Amino acid sequence: LPVTVYEDQREASVAVARRIATLIRSKQARGEQAVLGLATGATPVGVYAELVRMHRQEGLSFENVVTFNLDEYYPMLPTAVQSYVTFMHENLFDHIDIRRENIHIPDGTLPLEEIHAYCLNYEQQIEALGGLDLQVLGIGRTGHIGFNEPGSAPNSGTRLVTLDDLTRRDASRDFGGKENVPRKAITMGIGTIFKAREIILMAWSGKKAPIIKKAVEGEMSSEVPATYLQLSDNVEFVLDKDAASDLT
Ligand code: F6R
């Protein structure tokens, strides 16, 4: 697996933001749309901040950009402070010139019986645009990518999933206690992520070092969903020194 290690998270985030900007500009030059798969959480915050800076200071336009977020808690109101809708608007969308109709984030308000059709449609919307050009990922301490927890199938699609206990514990600070963290989420599948033409998985800090070691060097297994990325020819791990510190 290609692994690039940076001195710190800031340098790494700037490098990833530059790659995204290059993709957007090359698509623009050809009169095409760039289709981006986006993640939330602490990991991509610096990437989004750098993209906002490039928009403000370097004229980077997102007019030709379409985005699909990986996941959303379920149930979750878009207006809640913990929603991934709120996160994406605060960290990126409110500060750039993306068209509102080009933003896609799984809907955490659907009645249960509508979720299956909604998820199929999410996949179809991605396909109809020619697929994801680039998928940005973080990694959870369970080895999840998106919210594909241990046990997820390599060919899984967008669906409703149950969150792992460790994932809910890691989210408990945002919710003021684990008991307030939703038990479920809607997530793109491993199969959905895999179809992206380029995948960048980012991880920072020593807290992620053990799971990064498993993901990169461990045996492929549904117990660590990120190990499936070992099968992809289009994936790169972008790490800071601390997240890479257990790699041999
Ligand atoms: C978020 C997502 C998750 C996170 C992962 C790491 O959209 O899909 O897989 O990337 O839980 O979260 P942080 O970055 O907060 O450590």
Residues whose N, C-alpha, C, O or C-beta is under 5 A from the ligand:
A	BS01	F6R	A39 T40 G41 A42 T43 L70 D71 L137 G138 I139 G140 H144 I145 G146 F147
